[in-house]
Amino acid sequence: MSAARGPLKLGFVQMAMEVSPDANQARAEQGIRTAAAQGAAVICLPELYRSRYFCQSEDAANFALAEEIPGPTTERLARLAAELDVTLVASLFERRAAGVFHNTAAVIDGKRGYLGKYRKMHIPDDPRYYEKFYFAPGDLGFLSFQTRPAQLGVLVCWDQWYPEAARLTALHGAEVLLYPTAIGWHPEEKGAHGASQHAAWETVQRSHAIANGCFVLAVNRVGFEPDPRGGGIEFWGQSFLVAPDGSVLVRAPADRDAVIVTEIDLAQIDRSRIGWPFFRDRRIDAYGDLTKRFADDT
């Protein structure tokens, strides 16, 4: 990573999803065009943006939503990225082989086209987040992509709770950690736990920015999506961008779609890492227990 980096405009598209993948794709592309018109060089979409969040239930019919990567959607986005000369991060339901599927983010770098993909490493299994039914854990490791505008570390949603994931991605050179996200409240729990849940989500990502001296962007969906069996999820929206000092540079609204473009200064990474030399002082000789499930020697 060069110390001579300068200004960069980051954009994101916060969306409420419809049932129709074609409608969602069209709205995402319009959001990309809007962000590009405002000067964004990098634009990120929410997690699994082409559909409603189908992981609320275990239904084999939902596997029909999956596609190959690279495949038809990445090819369509590559044409758009080349036309607008922008870098895109797009979260898709990947069909790898018969019976093998991943929650995957594709990186498309302007006129260079499809650059590569990251497969979500941490797969949750909680009420209305039954992702283990659909997705195998990622097996590509933690990655940083050298795009024309910047070096981008791409992770996905549940990954954002793990400091190990952020650290390893930053150690691969990432200047910006991008998290396509689908997170929200169970409406029946919101009164008791809503404020603390949201605060924890934002706090942990601000911590990643500070600990790694980099920018962090979380791009959420918004709106209520019903659970076919009753209930549903009220997605938080409130997508946000964090600077290396942990300050929130911009936050999207909680109740509606938004296309937001913010200029950052990549030179702030170098200043932050000199002022807070966490990488310098890491005790890499003492971290062996991190490879254990729990350090109880059993």
PEGI-V943432 format. One record per pair of residues at least 24 apart in sequence whose ideal C-beta (glycine too) atoms are under 6 Angstrom apart, sorted by the first residue. I is the first residue (numbers start at 1). GAP is how many residues later the second one is. Records with the same first field share a line. If there is no record, write none. Layout:
I=GAP  GAP
//
This chain:
1=172
3=267
5=261  262
6=261
7=256  258
8=33  141  142  256  258
9=30  31  32  252  254
10=32  252  254
11=24  29  32  250
12=32  207  227  248
13=32  246
14=208  223  225  238  244
15=31  206  242
16=206  207  241
17=35  204
21=29  30
24=25  26
25=25
29=51
31=228
34=225
35=224  226
36=48  50
38=223
40=221
41=108
42=45  107
43=43  45
44=45  134  175
45=45
46=134  173  174  175
47=44  109  110  133  134  135
48=43  45
52=173
53=129  172
55=74  75  76
56=72  171
57=171  172
58=72  75
65=28
66=27  29  35
67=28
68=27
69=25  35  37  48
70=44
74=32  40
77=31
78=30  35  36
81=27  29
82=29
85=25
87=60  62
89=65  89
91=89
100=36
101=33  34
102=33  34
103=32  53
105=49  51  75
107=38
109=38  39
110=38
115=30
116=29
118=25  36
120=36
121=38
122=36  37  40
124=34
128=99  105
142=26  27
144=25  28  29  30
150=25  26
151=24
152=24  26
153=24
154=24
155=24
156=24
157=24  25
160=45
161=43
166=42  46
170=42  44
175=39  91  94
176=39
177=39
178=39
179=39
180=39
181=37  38  39
182=39
184=49  50  51  52
185=49
187=47
198=38
206=36  40
209=33  35  37
210=36
211=67
213=31  56  59  60
214=30  55
215=49
216=26
217=24
244=24  25  28
//
